[in-house]
Amino acid sequence: MKFYINVMINPTLKVLDYDKRKFLESCMSVKGYSAEVERYRSVLLTGVDDRNNKQVLTLKGWNARIAQHEMDHLDGKLYIDHMDPSTFHCTCWEQNIRYLCTTFTKSKSFRQWYRDLWIPDHPCQPPYWHFTQIGDPILRTKASNVPEEAIKEPEIADFVDQMIKMLRKYNCVGIAAPQIGISLQRKTNLFMIRIGNEFGVGVGCDREKVMQ
């Protein structure tokens, strides 16, 4: 099954099915953790792309969840605001268990590990080539609409290009402008999601069954 990157500028979301399903979510801006979150089963997403062409997407299941997650970013919210606290757990050891079991390198302290989330190897100005982390004020700031006359500006094209590269670099299913440090004054009401999945139909179907 192929996947497609959909650019959404000034998106709006309408709930089509108010039935909710709980499923695990994680976020590159809350790195190393995961929790179960209830999301609406079906939504209608409308907006425009970076060429100001109208985009209308009817999304269900996994894709609807991704859209709601990214819309939260534009509203200054994170998945942890909606999570079931009893399911919140650290995944950093799960992700690194192979490394930990096959190396004799001294493990970092938690303090050093957490500090590394905030300090990139090569500090730069936004838009970043790393994900902003929880605690950064930009993740709690509601985005403003991109003026229609600005949608085709080179600046927006540069943002879109960089976000696509970030999606591919980190193999993400979605990304919102605040996650790369684009401030409110620099037109943040922009995100993109992958529709479909690159792992094959089987994985997509399995996810859908779990969410149903």
Secondary structure as GFF3:
##gff-version 3
##sequence-region A 1 212
A	DSSP	beta_strand	4	26	.	.	.	ID=ss1
A	DSSP	beta_strand	33	48	.	.	.	ID=ss2
A	DSSP	beta_strand	54	60	.	.	.	ID=ss3
A	DSSP	alpha_helix	61	74	.	.	.	ID=ss4
A	DSSP	three_ten_helix	79	81	.	.	.	ID=ss5
A	DSSP	three_ten_helix	85	87	.	.	.	ID=ss6
A	DSSP	beta_strand	89	90	.	.	.	ID=ss7
A	DSSP	alpha_helix	92	102	.	.	.	ID=ss8
A	DSSP	alpha_helix	110	118	.	.	.	ID=ss9
A	DSSP	three_ten_helix	137	140	.	.	.	ID=ss10
A	DSSP	three_ten_helix	148	150	.	.	.	ID=ss11
A	DSSP	alpha_helix	154	170	.	.	.	ID=ss12
A	DSSP	beta_strand	174	176	.	.	.	ID=ss13
A	DSSP	three_ten_helix	177	180	.	.	.	ID=ss14
A	DSSP	three_ten_helix	184	186	.	.	.	ID=ss15
A	DSSP	beta_strand	190	195	.	.	.	ID=ss16
A	DSSP	alpha_helix	201	211	.	.	.	ID=ss17
###
